[in-house]
Amino acid sequence: MRIALIGYGKMGKLIEQMAIEKGHEVVLRFTSENRNELTPALLATADLAIEFTTPHTAYDNVAACLRAGTPVVCGSTGWNHQLAAIKAYCKEVNGCFLYASNFSIGVNLFFEVNKQLARLMNRQPQYDTSITEIHHTQKKDQPSGTAVTLAEQVLEEIQRKTKWLNEGLPAPEDLFIRSERLDPAPGTHHVKYSSAIDDIEIIHTAHNREGFALGALAAAEFLCGKKGLYSMSDVLHL
């Protein structure tokens, strides 16, 4: 594949390194300094774009790729309120788009376990639920996109919880997400069910960023040449 990298920080550079090791070619690199060069003509020279930037720029970056007819894999988090709009735009222009809050294969398996456990716990009102996420201090969004995905999965299954909360004092119907920022933590996510009798916990801990980069490349390989909307569940056949 000929890849355009939109966002060339630590994650972008790691993706580039792994892409080259897998025989792919990185033909474009966009940062905040040359984002004005994100044109249809340039994007047309790539088979696919991989976008890891910020919550404030993700929508415009993805839209630029879709306008150019370039399939795009996006891992930027913190812009969930715009996802429905960008998916509608993708359908409108017959584009190709894959979004994931986390590309790690392990995390996506963890998502499936989380959904199943929440489904079981819906019938066990004696358990309260909470989520803790721990990341490095440079992480821009809080709570993490992965924690939000976990929370939304729990809210879909557990009827006694109505919304998630990241600060303040939670009410009984709130699902509290605790965020901690510690270096050099790449990412830990902890879903806990507590009762007066016992606790049930599931935890995913990333040891480094390689899992995220490998997952993003797997998504790119899956997406290349396709049309439509996809997720990591499609990539992993979950």
WOWOBEL-V273683 format. One record per pair of residues at least 24 apart in sequence whose ideal C-beta (glycine too) atoms are under 8 Angstrom apart, sorted by the first residue. I is the first residue (numbers start at 1). J is the second residue. D is the distance in whole Angstrom. If there is no record, write none. Layout:
i:I j:J d:D
i:I j:J d:D
//
This chain:
i:1 j:25 d:7
i:1 j:47 d:5
i:1 j:48 d:6
i:1 j:220 d:6
i:1 j:221 d:7
i:1 j:224 d:5
i:2 j:27 d:5
i:2 j:45 d:7
i:2 j:46 d:5
i:2 j:47 d:5
i:2 j:48 d:8
i:3 j:27 d:7
i:3 j:28 d:8
i:3 j:46 d:6
i:3 j:47 d:7
i:3 j:48 d:6
i:3 j:49 d:7
i:3 j:50 d:6
i:3 j:220 d:7
i:4 j:28 d:4
i:4 j:29 d:8
i:4 j:30 d:7
i:4 j:42 d:8
i:4 j:43 d:6
i:4 j:45 d:8
i:4 j:46 d:4
i:4 j:48 d:7
i:4 j:49 d:4
i:4 j:50 d:7
i:4 j:65 d:8
i:4 j:70 d:7
i:5 j:29 d:5
i:5 j:30 d:7
i:5 j:49 d:8
i:5 j:50 d:6
i:5 j:52 d:8
i:6 j:30 d:5
i:6 j:38 d:7
i:6 j:49 d:6
i:6 j:50 d:7
i:6 j:51 d:4
i:6 j:52 d:7
i:6 j:53 d:6
i:6 j:61 d:5
i:6 j:65 d:8
i:7 j:31 d:7
i:7 j:51 d:6
i:7 j:52 d:4
i:7 j:53 d:4
i:7 j:61 d:8
i:7 j:76 d:7
i:9 j:52 d:7
i:10 j:209 d:7
i:11 j:52 d:5
i:11 j:75 d:7
i:11 j:209 d:6
i:11 j:212 d:7
i:11 j:213 d:7
i:11 j:216 d:8
i:12 j:50 d:8
i:12 j:52 d:6
i:14 j:209 d:6
i:14 j:210 d:7
i:14 j:213 d:4
i:15 j:50 d:6
i:15 j:52 d:8
i:15 j:213 d:5
i:15 j:216 d:6
i:15 j:217 d:7
i:17 j:213 d:8
i:18 j:210 d:8
i:18 j:213 d:5
i:18 j:214 d:6
i:18 j:217 d:6
i:19 j:217 d:6
i:22 j:217 d:6
i:24 j:217 d:8
i:30 j:61 d:8
i:32 j:57 d:8
i:35 j:61 d:8
i:38 j:64 d:5
i:39 j:64 d:8
i:39 j:68 d:8
i:40 j:64 d:8
i:40 j:67 d:6
i:40 j:68 d:4
i:40 j:69 d:8
i:43 j:68 d:4
i:43 j:70 d:4
i:44 j:68 d:6
i:44 j:69 d:7
i:44 j:70 d:7
i:46 j:70 d:6
i:47 j:71 d:8
i:47 j:224 d:6
i:47 j:225 d:8
i:48 j:72 d:7
i:48 j:73 d:7
i:48 j:220 d:5
i:48 j:223 d:6
i:48 j:224 d:5
i:49 j:73 d:7
i:50 j:74 d:8
i:50 j:75 d:8
i:50 j:216 d:6
i:50 j:217 d:8
i:50 j:220 d:6
i:51 j:75 d:7
i:51 j:76 d:6
i:52 j:76 d:6
i:52 j:216 d:8
i:54 j:78 d:8
i:54 j:140 d:6
i:55 j:79 d:4
i:55 j:140 d:7
i:55 j:141 d:6
i:58 j:82 d:8
i:59 j:85 d:7
i:59 j:86 d:6
i:62 j:86 d:5
i:62 j:97 d:7
i:63 j:89 d:6
i:65 j:95 d:8
i:66 j:90 d:5
i:66 j:93 d:5
i:66 j:95 d:4
i:66 j:96 d:8
i:66 j:97 d:7
i:67 j:93 d:7
i:69 j:93 d:8
i:69 j:95 d:7
i:71 j:95 d:7
i:71 j:96 d:4
i:71 j:97 d:7
i:71 j:98 d:8
i:71 j:223 d:5
i:71 j:224 d:6
i:71 j:225 d:8
i:71 j:226 d:7
i:72 j:96 d:7
i:72 j:97 d:6
i:72 j:98 d:8
i:73 j:98 d:5
i:73 j:216 d:6
i:73 j:219 d:5
i:73 j:220 d:5
i:73 j:223 d:6
i:74 j:98 d:7
i:74 j:99 d:5
i:74 j:100 d:8
i:75 j:99 d:8
i:75 j:100 d:6
i:75 j:101 d:8
i:75 j:102 d:8
i:75 j:103 d:6
i:75 j:212 d:7
i:75 j:216 d:6
i:77 j:101 d:5
i:77 j:141 d:5
i:77 j:144 d:7
i:77 j:145 d:3
i:77 j:146 d:8
i:77 j:148 d:8
i:78 j:140 d:7
i:78 j:141 d:3
i:78 j:145 d:6
i:80 j:145 d:8
i:80 j:148 d:6
i:87 j:229 d:6
i:90 j:228 d:8
i:90 j:229 d:6
i:91 j:229 d:7
i:94 j:227 d:6
i:95 j:227 d:7
i:96 j:223 d:6
i:96 j:226 d:5
i:96 j:227 d:5
i:96 j:228 d:6
i:96 j:230 d:8
i:97 j:229 d:6
i:97 j:230 d:7
i:98 j:219 d:5
i:98 j:222 d:8
i:98 j:223 d:5
i:98 j:229 d:8
i:98 j:230 d:4
i:98 j:231 d:7
i:98 j:232 d:8
i:98 j:234 d:8
i:98 j:235 d:8
i:99 j:231 d:7
i:100 j:215 d:8
i:100 j:219 d:7
i:100 j:231 d:6
i:100 j:232 d:5
i:101 j:144 d:8
i:101 j:145 d:3
i:101 j:146 d:5
i:101 j:148 d:7
i:101 j:149 d:4
i:102 j:145 d:7
i:102 j:146 d:4
i:102 j:149 d:7
i:102 j:187 d:8
i:102 j:212 d:7
i:102 j:215 d:8
i:102 j:232 d:8
i:103 j:211 d:8
i:103 j:212 d:5
i:103 j:213 d:8
i:103 j:214 d:8
i:103 j:215 d:3
i:103 j:216 d:4
i:103 j:218 d:8
i:103 j:219 d:6
i:103 j:232 d:7
i:104 j:206 d:6
i:104 j:211 d:4
i:104 j:212 d:5
i:104 j:215 d:5
i:105 j:211 d:7
i:105 j:214 d:7
i:105 j:215 d:6
i:105 j:218 d:8
i:105 j:236 d:7
i:106 j:204 d:6
i:106 j:206 d:8
i:106 j:211 d:6
i:107 j:146 d:6
i:107 j:189 d:7
i:107 j:204 d:6
i:107 j:206 d:8
i:107 j:211 d:8
i:108 j:215 d:7
i:108 j:232 d:5
i:108 j:233 d:7
i:108 j:236 d:6
i:108 j:238 d:7
i:109 j:236 d:8
i:109 j:238 d:8
i:110 j:189 d:7
i:110 j:202 d:7
i:110 j:204 d:4
i:111 j:149 d:7
i:111 j:150 d:7
i:111 j:153 d:7
i:112 j:238 d:6
i:113 j:202 d:6
i:114 j:150 d:5
i:114 j:153 d:5
i:114 j:154 d:7
i:114 j:191 d:6
i:114 j:202 d:7
i:115 j:153 d:5
i:115 j:156 d:8
i:115 j:157 d:7
i:117 j:191 d:7
i:117 j:193 d:8
i:117 j:200 d:7
i:117 j:202 d:6
i:118 j:153 d:6
i:118 j:154 d:5
i:118 j:156 d:8
i:118 j:157 d:4
i:118 j:158 d:6
i:119 j:157 d:5
i:121 j:157 d:8
i:121 j:158 d:6
i:121 j:193 d:6
i:121 j:200 d:8
i:122 j:157 d:5
i:122 j:158 d:5
i:122 j:159 d:6
i:122 j:160 d:8
i:124 j:193 d:8
i:124 j:195 d:8
i:125 j:160 d:6
i:126 j:195 d:5
i:126 j:196 d:7
i:126 j:197 d:8
i:127 j:193 d:4
i:127 j:194 d:6
i:127 j:195 d:5
i:127 j:200 d:7
i:128 j:172 d:8
i:128 j:193 d:7
i:128 j:194 d:5
i:128 j:195 d:7
i:129 j:154 d:6
i:129 j:158 d:7
i:129 j:161 d:6
i:129 j:175 d:6
i:129 j:191 d:7
i:129 j:192 d:7
i:129 j:193 d:6
i:129 j:194 d:8
i:130 j:175 d:7
i:130 j:176 d:5
i:130 j:177 d:8
i:130 j:178 d:7
i:130 j:191 d:8
i:130 j:192 d:5
i:130 j:194 d:7
i:131 j:164 d:8
i:131 j:175 d:7
i:131 j:176 d:7
i:131 j:177 d:5
i:131 j:178 d:7
i:131 j:189 d:7
i:131 j:190 d:7
i:131 j:191 d:5
i:131 j:192 d:8
i:132 j:177 d:8
i:132 j:178 d:4
i:132 j:179 d:8
i:132 j:180 d:7
i:132 j:188 d:8
i:132 j:189 d:8
i:132 j:190 d:4
i:132 j:192 d:7
i:133 j:177 d:7
i:133 j:178 d:7
i:133 j:179 d:6
i:133 j:180 d:7
i:133 j:187 d:7
i:133 j:188 d:7
i:133 j:189 d:5
i:133 j:190 d:7
i:134 j:179 d:8
i:134 j:180 d:5
i:134 j:181 d:8
i:134 j:182 d:6
i:134 j:185 d:5
i:134 j:187 d:7
i:134 j:188 d:4
i:134 j:190 d:8
i:135 j:179 d:8
i:135 j:180 d:8
i:135 j:181 d:6
i:135 j:182 d:8
i:135 j:185 d:6
i:135 j:186 d:8
i:135 j:187 d:5
i:135 j:188 d:8
i:136 j:181 d:7
i:136 j:182 d:7
i:136 j:183 d:5
i:136 j:184 d:6
i:136 j:185 d:5
i:136 j:186 d:7
i:137 j:181 d:5
i:137 j:182 d:7
i:137 j:183 d:5
i:139 j:181 d:7
i:142 j:166 d:7
i:142 j:179 d:5
i:142 j:181 d:8
i:143 j:177 d:4
i:143 j:179 d:5
i:144 j:179 d:7
i:144 j:187 d:7
i:144 j:189 d:7
i:146 j:187 d:7
i:146 j:189 d:6
i:147 j:177 d:5
i:147 j:179 d:7
i:147 j:189 d:6
i:148 j:177 d:8
i:150 j:189 d:6
i:150 j:191 d:6
i:151 j:175 d:5
i:151 j:177 d:6
i:154 j:191 d:7
//
